[in-house]
């Protein structure tokens, strides 16, 4: 009996594809990895919720149900979904203008946004738009993340130094406000934040296997307790996060009124694009390391379902987490059950440790968030992009500064637009290289060498890139430049080996060039035309315009056929002897 399941069944329940891999060995490995992930997400979840403007417990809610659903209905074996820095700061940037953070109105908007993002992701997966995120360049992600990191650090200045900074200030206004309060810095709060920050740095540097965030939080909390005992909380001014509710994620519901949907629509697009980019990028990175085949469209569906279901269990926008996914992989996870176990273990852990958040000072959270912000800046890739590409450097810079000075959703959409502009700019300028036979090679292979002579009647060019409507003007301009420089070269051979795609505009251009050359007394020829390109020319009837006899598969046949059509009067005065066939001609007339 065959174990092959119907495609419709595995499409509805994709976990059936990897379920046969589950065994006692994998369950043990996944259980340990899941427990590790649940411990790691404890401080992260609270920190990310603070960034998002949500009550602290909501960061943990976002790491429970969404992680389980995304693991079961996604494609990656190792991706762990939940709250992330990028998603949190996008949410805060968009919603803080509509409601006061941490209020019931704000939470409702966040839940509604999560539902809308989930529906958008699911629809994109169903209509197979999984390749869309490929158009968001790496530079956009790095630039946005670096800008978001700086904003995170700035937003924690008040908690790090114990000063009052108004909400909603612009990037430069935060600096101005902070500078004006330097004399009001609270040394006790700053001391706790610095101890937490330094502890995190040291543990991360010298004890990499130890969860540095948890250790740093514990140390910062102990220091704050000691300071409050010695001097009194009224004197130190050290405030705490407060006890978290020791309960399961409460049920919730999005507000689907037309007014709310219209308000959140622009933010939904930006949050969806960035969340999917983050999730798919991480999943692909881990798939490359584990040798897994990743289905981008299924990952879209999994992410969408996780946010839809999560919105009914008090979760805000969840996506793939690089930190927790990396920990999951390094901890030995074998199947997506590791992420399921992580979500379940977090529920149990929260019920046990939630009351102890009453001892967690805001200053310690600020120290952790500054450490998180520093880790977000990818200095290596920033330097690499600056060294490698001016256009990508420009994209990175624009997105970085847009993140600082504009609304975040606009910064993301601007980055996507710039990525598309750079992509279209590159593809619309295919390489058009002049080719000549190399007399020093036995078979006179074609080469691009401006030092070698060309035939005065016959030009050969190679086009590398798609010949579509956006590229036609550039290619036409290049051929026009060649024609003006050497007007006697009325015969043109296009080496089409590098043309991978041809649309109607490209086909019409080739046909028009053939007509023009014929009217001038020459011809246009094609050599090494790919099957798909040739099929497009045939379907549109353009082969008849070009002439079937002018399309060649063999270089030898092409050169001989074109050579036979050259003007012998011009040949008789030429001493260059470009082609082998030229050797049969009589000596040139002086």
C-alpha positions in Angstrom: 0.0 0.0 0.0 1.4 3.4 -1.0 2.2 6.0 1.7 1.7 8.8 -0.8 -1.0 11.2 0.4 -3.3 13.2 -1.8 -1.9 16.7 -2.7 -5.0 18.4 -1.4 -4.6 16.7 2.0 -1.0 17.7 2.5 -1.9 21.2 1.3 -4.5 21.5 4.1 -2.3 19.7 6.7 1.3 20.3 5.6 2.6 18.7 8.8 1.7 15.3 7.4 4.7 15.7 5.1 7.3 15.7 7.9 5.3 13.7 10.5 6.8 10.3 9.4 10.2 11.7 10.5 9.1 11.9 14.1 10.6 9.2 16.3 11.6 8.8 19.9 15.0 10.2 19.1 13.6 13.3 17.4 11.0 13.8 20.2 13.8 14.0 22.8 15.9 16.4 20.7 12.9 18.6 19.9 11.8 18.6 23.6 15.2 19.9 24.7 15.3 22.5 21.9 11.8 23.6 22.8 12.6 24.0 26.4 15.7 26.1 25.6 13.6 28.2 23.2 10.9 28.8 25.9 13.6 30.0 28.4 15.2 32.3 25.8 11.9 34.0 24.8 11.0 34.9 28.4 13.1 38.1 28.6 12.8 38.7 24.8 9.0 38.6 24.9 8.8 41.1 27.7 11.4 43.4 26.0 9.7 43.3 22.6 6.3 44.0 24.2 7.8 47.2 25.7 9.2 48.2 22.3 5.7 47.6 20.7 4.0 49.7 23.4 2.1 46.7 24.6 1.7 45.5 28.2 4.7 43.2 28.9 2.7 40.0 29.1 1.5 40.4 25.5 5.1 39.7 24.2 4.8 36.3 25.8 1.3 35.7 24.4 2.7 36.4 21.0 5.3 33.6 21.4 2.7 30.9 22.4 -0.1 30.2 20.0 1.5 31.8 16.9 4.6 29.7 17.3 2.6 26.5 17.4 0.4 27.3 14.4 3.3 28.6 12.3 5.3 25.4 13.0 2.4 23.1 12.1 1.3 24.9 9.0 4.5 26.4 7.7 7.3 24.8 5.6 10.5 25.3 7.7 11.6 22.7 10.1 13.5 25.1 12.3 11.8 28.5 12.0 10.3 29.8 15.3 7.7 32.5 15.1 6.8 35.1 17.7 7.4 38.7 18.6 10.4 40.4 17.0 12.2 43.7 17.3 11.3 44.8 13.8 7.6 43.9 14.0 7.4 45.5 17.4 8.8 48.8 16.4 6.7 48.9 13.2 3.6 48.3 15.3 4.6 51.0 17.8 5.4 53.5 15.1 2.1 53.0 13.4 -0.3 52.7 16.3 1.2 55.2 18.8 -0.2 58.0 16.6 -3.7 56.4 16.9 -3.9 55.5 20.6 -2.0 55.8 23.9 0.4 52.8 24.2 -0.5 50.0 26.6 -4.2 51.2 26.8 -7.1 48.9 26.0 -7.7 50.9 22.8 -4.1 50.5 21.7 -4.2 46.7 22.4 -7.4 46.4 20.4 -5.8 48.1 17.4 -2.7 45.8 17.7 -5.0 42.7 17.8 -6.9 44.0 14.7 -3.7 44.8 12.9 -2.4 41.3 13.6 -5.6 39.8 12.2 -5.4 42.0 9.0 -1.7 41.1 8.5 -2.5 37.4 8.9 -5.3 37.6 6.3 -3.0 39.4 3.9 -0.3 36.8 4.4 -2.6 33.9 3.9 -4.1 35.4 0.7 -0.6 36.0 -0.7 0.3 32.3 0.1 -2.9 31.0 -1.5 -2.4 33.0 -4.7 1.3 31.9 -4.8 3.0 35.2 -4.3 5.8 33.7 -2.3 8.4 35.1 -4.6 7.3 38.7 -4.0 9.6 39.1 -1.0 12.6 38.4 -3.3 12.2 42.0 -4.6 13.0 43.4 -1.1 16.7 43.7 -1.2 19.0 42.7 1.6 20.1 46.4 1.8 16.5 47.4 2.7 16.3 45.0 5.6 19.8 45.9 6.9 19.1 49.7 6.6 15.7 49.4 8.3 17.0 47.2 11.1 19.9 49.6 11.8 17.6 52.6 11.9 15.1 50.6 14.1 18.0 49.7 16.5 18.8 53.4 16.9 15.2 54.2 17.6 14.9 51.4 20.2 17.9 52.8 22.0 16.6 56.4 21.9 13.2 55.3 23.2 14.9 53.8 26.2 16.8 56.9 27.2 14.1 57.9 29.7 14.2 54.5 31.4 18.0 54.2 31.2 18.7 57.6 32.8 15.5 58.2 34.7 14.5 61.4 32.8 11.2 62.5 31.3 11.0 62.5 27.5 7.6 63.1 25.9 6.2 60.4 23.7 6.0 60.9 19.9 9.0 63.2 19.5 11.1 63.2 16.3 14.6 61.7 16.2 16.4 65.0 16.7 13.9 66.2 19.3 14.6 63.3 21.5 18.3 64.3 21.6 17.4 67.9 22.3 15.0 66.9 25.2 17.6 64.6 26.7 20.4 67.2 26.5 18.2 69.6 28.4 17.9 67.2 31.3 21.4 66.0 31.7 21.4 67.5 35.2 18.3 65.5 36.1 19.9 62.0 35.4 19.0 59.6 38.2 22.3 57.8 39.3 20.5 54.9 40.9 18.4 54.1 37.8 21.4 54.7 35.5 23.5 52.4 37.7 21.0 49.5 37.5 20.8 50.0 33.7 24.6 50.0 33.3 25.0 46.9 35.5 22.4 45.1 33.5 24.0 46.2 30.2 27.6 45.3 31.3 26.5 41.9 32.7 24.7 41.0 29.5 27.8 42.0 27.4 30.2 39.9 29.6 28.0 36.8 29.8 27.4 36.9 26.0 31.1 37.3 25.4 32.6 34.8 27.9 29.7 32.4 28.5 27.9 32.1 25.1 25.9 29.0 26.1 24.3 30.8 29.0 21.1 32.8 28.4 22.7 36.2 28.8 19.4 38.1 28.9 18.1 36.1 31.8 21.3 36.5 33.8 21.5 40.2 33.1 17.9 40.7 34.2 18.5 38.7 37.4 21.6 40.7 38.2 20.0 44.0 37.5 16.9 43.1 39.6 19.1 42.1 42.5 21.0 45.4 42.3 17.8 47.3 42.3 16.5 45.4 45.3 19.7 46.1 47.3 19.5 49.8 46.4 15.9 50.1 47.4 16.6 48.3 50.7 19.6 50.7 51.4 18.1 54.0 50.4 14.3 53.4 49.9 12.4 53.3 46.7 11.1 56.8 47.2 14.7 58.1 47.2 16.1 55.8 44.4 13.0 56.3 42.1 13.6 52.7 40.7 10.3 51.5 39.2 9.5 47.9 38.2 7.7 46.3 35.4 5.1 44.9 37.8 3.8 41.4 38.3 2.6 39.7 35.1 -0.7 37.9 35.2 -0.1 34.1 35.8 -2.8 33.0 33.3 -3.3 31.5 29.9 -3.5 33.9 26.9 -7.0 35.5 27.3 -9.3 35.3 24.4 -9.5 38.5 22.2 -11.2 39.7 19.1 -10.2 42.2 16.3 -12.3 45.3 15.7 -13.4 44.9 12.1 -15.3 48.1 11.8 -14.8 49.9 8.5 -13.2 52.9 10.2 -10.5 50.8 11.9 -9.8 48.8 8.8 -9.2 52.1 6.8 -7.0 53.5 9.5 -4.8 50.3 9.6 -4.7 49.5 5.9 -1.4 51.3 5.1 0.3 49.9 8.2 -1.0 46.4 7.3 0.8 46.5 3.9 4.1 47.6 5.5 3.9 45.2 8.4 3.0 42.3 6.1 5.9 42.9 3.7 8.5 43.3 6.4 7.2 40.4 8.5 7.2 38.0 5.5 10.6 39.2 4.4 12.0 38.5 7.9 10.3 35.1 8.2 11.2 33.8 4.7 14.8 35.2 4.9 15.4 33.4 8.2 13.7 30.2 7.0 15.8 30.2 3.8 19.0 30.7 5.8 18.3 27.8 8.0 17.1 25.6 5.2 20.4 26.1 3.4 22.3 25.0 6.5 20.1 21.9 7.1 19.6 20.9 3.5 15.9 21.3 3.6 13.7 22.3 0.7 11.6 25.3 1.6 8.2 26.1 0.1 7.9 29.9 0.2 4.1 29.9 -0.5 3.5 27.4 2.3 5.5 29.6 4.7 3.3 32.5 3.7 0.2 30.4 4.6 1.7 29.3 7.9 2.7 32.8 8.9 -0.8 34.1 7.9 -2.6 31.4 9.9 -0.4 32.0 12.9 -1.4 35.7 13.0 -5.1 35.1 12.3 -5.4 32.5 15.1 -3.0 34.5 17.4 -5.3 37.5 17.1 -7.9 35.6 19.0 -5.5 34.7 21.8 -4.1 38.2 22.6 -1.1 37.9 20.3 0.2 40.9 18.4 2.0 40.6 15.0 4.3 37.6 15.0 6.9 36.6 12.5 10.1 34.5 12.2 12.6 35.3 15.0 16.3 35.1 14.0 17.5 34.7 17.6 15.0 32.0 18.6 15.2 30.2 15.3 19.0 30.1 15.5 18.9 28.9 19.1 16.3 26.2 18.0 18.6 25.0 15.3 21.8 25.0 17.4 19.9 23.2 20.2 19.4 20.3 17.9 15.8 20.6 16.8 14.9 17.9 14.3 11.3 18.8 13.3 8.8 21.6 13.7 7.6 20.0 16.9 10.5 21.8 18.7 8.7 25.1 18.1 5.4 23.5 19.2 7.1 22.3 22.4 8.5 25.8 22.9 5.1 27.4 22.8 3.6 24.9 25.2 6.6 25.1 27.6 6.3 28.9 27.6 2.7 28.6 28.8 3.8 26.4 31.8 6.8 28.6 32.6 4.8 31.8 32.5 2.3 30.4 35.0 5.2 29.7 37.4 7.4 32.8 37.0 5.0 35.6 36.0 4.6 37.0 39.6 8.4 37.5 39.8 8.3 40.3 37.2 7.3 42.5 40.1 11.1 42.6 40.9 12.2 43.5 37.4 13.1 47.2 37.2 12.4 49.2 34.1 16.0 50.3 34.1 17.1 46.7 33.7 14.7 46.3 30.8 16.3 49.5 29.3 19.8 47.9 29.6 18.6 44.8 27.9 17.0 46.7 25.1 20.1 48.8 24.5 22.0 45.5 24.2 19.4 44.2 21.8 19.6 47.4 19.7 23.4 47.1 19.4 23.1 43.5 18.3 20.7 44.5 15.6 23.2 46.6 13.7 24.9 44.4 11.1 28.2 46.2 10.9 29.8 43.5 8.8 27.2 43.6 6.0 26.9 47.4 6.1 30.6 47.7 5.4 30.4 45.0 2.7 27.5 46.8 1.0 29.4 50.1 1.1 32.5 48.5 -0.4 30.6 46.6 -3.1 27.8 48.6 -4.6 27.0 52.3 -4.8 23.3 51.7 -5.7 22.8 49.3 -2.7 24.6 51.8 -0.5 22.2 54.5 -1.6 19.2 52.2 -0.9 20.6 51.3 2.6 21.3 55.0 3.4 17.8 56.2 2.3 16.0 53.5 4.2 18.2 54.1 7.3 17.5 57.9 7.4 13.8 57.4 6.4 13.5 55.1 9.4 14.8 57.8 11.7 12.9 60.8 10.3 9.7 59.4 8.7 7.0 57.0 9.6 8.3 53.5 9.7 5.7 52.0 7.4 6.6 54.7 4.8 10.3 53.9 5.3 9.6 50.2 4.5 7.4 50.9 1.5 10.1 53.4 0.3 12.7 50.7 0.6 10.6 48.2 -1.4 10.1 50.9 -4.1 13.8 51.6 -4.2 14.6 47.9 -4.4 12.3 47.7 -7.4 13.9 50.8 -9.0 17.4 49.4 -8.6 16.3 46.0 -10.0 14.6 47.6 -13.0 17.5 49.9 -13.6 19.9 46.9 -13.7 17.6 44.7 -15.9 16.8 47.6 -18.2 20.5 48.0 -19.1 21.6 44.6 -20.4 25.2 44.3 -21.4 25.7 45.0 -25.1 29.2 43.9 -26.0 31.0 44.1 -29.3 32.5 40.7 -30.3 35.3 39.9 -32.7 37.1 36.7 -33.6 40.4 36.2 -31.8 43.1 35.4 -34.4 45.4 33.9 -31.7 43.0 31.1 -30.9 42.8 28.0 -33.1 39.0 28.2 -33.7 38.9 32.0 -33.7 36.6 32.1 -30.7 34.6 35.3 -30.3 36.0 37.7 -27.7 35.5 41.2 -26.4 38.7 43.0 -27.1 38.7 46.7 -28.3 42.2 46.3 -29.5 41.3 43.7 -32.2 40.0 45.1 -35.5 36.4 44.7 -36.7 35.1 43.9 -40.2 34.2 47.3 -41.8 30.9 45.8 -43.1 29.8 43.5 -40.4 29.3 44.0 -36.6 28.8 41.3 -34.0 27.3 42.1 -30.7 26.3 40.0 -27.7 23.3 40.9 -25.5 23.3 39.6 -22.0 20.0 40.1 -20.3 16.3 40.0 -20.9 15.1 42.0 -23.9 11.8 43.4 -22.6 10.0 46.7 -22.9 12.1 48.4 -20.2 15.4 47.3 -21.9 14.5 48.0 -25.5 15.3 51.8 -25.4 18.8 51.2 -24.0 19.7 48.4 -26.5 18.3 50.5 -29.3 20.5 53.4 -28.2 23.6 51.3 -28.0 23.0 49.9 -31.5 22.4 53.4 -32.8 25.8 54.5 -31.3 27.5 51.6 -33.1 25.8 52.6 -36.3 26.8 56.2 -36.1 30.4 55.4 -35.3 30.7 52.9 -38.2 27.9 53.5 -40.8 29.3 51.0 -43.3 28.6 48.1 -40.9 25.2 47.4 -42.4 25.2 43.7 -41.4 24.6 43.0 -37.7 24.9 39.6 -36.0 23.2 39.5 -32.6 24.7 36.7 -30.4 21.5 35.8 -28.5 22.9 33.2 -26.1 22.6 35.6 -23.1 19.0 36.6 -23.9 16.9 34.6 -21.5 13.5 36.3 -22.0 11.9 38.2 -24.8 8.5 40.0 -24.6 6.5 41.6 -27.5 8.3 44.9 -27.3 11.6 43.0 -27.6 10.5 40.9 -30.5 9.1 44.0 -32.3 12.4 45.8 -31.8 14.4 42.9 -33.4 11.9 42.8 -36.3 12.1 46.5 -36.8 15.9 46.4 -36.7 15.8 43.7 -39.3 13.6 45.8 -41.6 15.9 48.8 -41.2 19.1 46.9 -41.9 17.4 45.4 -45.0 16.4 48.8 -46.3 20.0 50.0 -45.8 21.3 47.1 -48.0 22.3 44.9 -45.1 20.7 42.2 -42.9 20.2 41.4 -39.2 21.2 37.9 -38.1 20.6 35.9 -34.9 23.0 33.2 -33.5 22.5 30.8 -30.6 18.9 31.8 -29.9 17.5 30.0 -26.8 14.4 27.8 -27.3 12.1 30.1 -25.3 13.1 33.2 -27.2 12.8 31.5 -30.5 9.3 30.2 -29.6 8.3 33.8 -28.7 9.5 35.0 -32.1 7.7 32.3 -33.9 4.4 32.7 -32.1 4.3 36.4 -33.0 5.2 35.8 -36.7 8.5 37.8 -36.2 10.6 35.0 -37.7 9.2 35.7 -41.1 10.2 39.4 -40.8 13.7 38.5 -39.7 14.0 35.7 -42.2 14.4 32.1 -41.2 17.6 31.9 -43.2 19.1 34.6 -41.0 18.8 32.6 -37.7 21.7 30.3 -37.1 22.7 27.6 -34.6 26.3 27.1 -35.9 28.9 29.8 -35.7 30.7 28.4 -38.7 27.6 28.4 -40.8 26.6 31.9 -39.6 30.0 33.5 -40.5 30.2 31.7 -43.9 26.6 32.7 -44.8 27.1 36.4 -43.8 30.6 36.5 -45.5 29.0 35.4 -48.8 26.7 38.5 -48.6 29.3 41.1 -48.0 30.2 43.7 -50.7 33.3 42.4 -52.5 34.4 45.9 -53.6 34.8 46.9 -49.9 36.5 43.5 -49.2 39.0 44.1 -52.0 40.3 47.2 -50.2 40.3 45.7 -46.7 43.6 44.3 -45.4 42.3 43.3 -41.9 41.4 39.7 -42.8 39.1 39.4 -39.8 37.6 36.0 -40.6 39.1 32.8 -41.8 37.0 33.1 -45.0 38.9 36.3 -45.7 42.1 34.3 -46.4 40.6 33.1 -49.8 40.3 36.7 -51.1 42.9 38.2 -53.4 45.4 40.7 -51.8 43.9 44.1 -51.1 44.0 46.8 -53.7 46.4 49.6 -52.6 
